Amino acid sequence: MGKIYMKFRFHKGKLKDSLLTVIDVKNEEELKNEISKFYNDEVKKLSISYLCYDKRIGWKTYVVINDKDGKGSYVCGFLNGCFVKY
């Protein structure tokens, strides 16, 4: 069985700009590393929750938030699925 990757796009002002940043990530740890590099910020905990189905791009969209325990938490971007934890 092949590896399953999620598509992630960074939060930008416009969808068109956000789609230019799409990357494939294989797990939450890799996503944390990519977000940390992009924003030059420490990422300890991510909150990932279902947002909506975006018919413009065909994604079941999940919002990704860098959860800094209420101290400057922010939306990092969006996934086209969620990671399954075993």
C-alpha positions in Angstrom: 0.0 0.0 0.0 1.3 3.4 -1.0 1.8 6.3 1.4 -1.1 8.7 1.7 -0.3 12.4 1.6 -2.5 15.3 2.5 -2.4 18.5 0.6 -1.8 21.6 2.7 -2.0 25.2 1.6 -0.8 28.2 3.6 -3.3 30.9 4.6 -3.1 33.8 2.2 -5.4 36.7 1.4 -6.8 35.2 -1.7 -7.5 31.6 -2.7 -5.5 32.0 -5.8 -2.4 33.0 -3.8 -3.0 30.3 -1.2 -3.1 27.6 -4.0 0.4 28.6 -5.1 1.7 27.4 -1.7 0.2 23.8 -1.8 2.5 21.2 -0.5 2.1 17.4 0.2 2.6 16.3 3.8 2.6 12.7 5.1 1.9 13.3 8.8 1.3 16.0 11.5 5.0 16.1 12.5 6.0 17.0 8.9 3.2 19.6 8.8 4.5 21.2 12.0 8.0 21.4 10.5 6.8 23.0 7.3 4.7 25.5 9.2 7.6 26.3 11.5 9.9 27.0 8.5 7.3 29.1 6.6 6.3 31.3 9.5 9.7 31.2 11.3 7.8 30.3 14.5 7.7 27.5 17.0 4.9 25.0 16.5 4.2 22.7 19.5 0.5 22.0 19.0 -1.8 22.2 16.0 -5.5 22.3 16.2 -7.1 20.8 13.1 -10.8 20.9 12.6 -13.3 20.4 9.7 -14.3 23.7 8.1 -16.4 22.9 5.0 -16.5 21.4 1.6 -14.9 23.9 -0.8 -16.5 23.3 -4.2 -14.2 25.8 -5.9 -11.2 23.4 -5.4 -12.9 20.1 -4.5 -11.5 19.9 -1.0 -13.0 18.7 2.2 -11.3 21.6 4.0 -9.8 21.4 7.5 -8.5 24.6 9.1 -5.1 24.3 10.8 -4.3 26.6 13.7 -1.0 27.0 15.5 -2.4 26.6 19.0 -0.2 28.7 21.3 -2.4 28.2 24.4 -4.2 31.5 23.7 -1.0 33.4 23.3 -1.1 34.6 19.7 -2.7 31.5 18.1 -3.3 31.9 14.4 -4.6 30.2 11.3 -1.7 28.7 9.4 -3.6 27.2 6.5 -5.8 24.4 5.3 -5.7 20.7 4.7 -7.7 18.6 2.3 -8.2 15.9 4.9 -7.2 15.0 8.4 -4.5 12.7 9.8 -5.6 9.4 11.4 -4.0 8.8 14.7 -3.5 5.1 15.8 
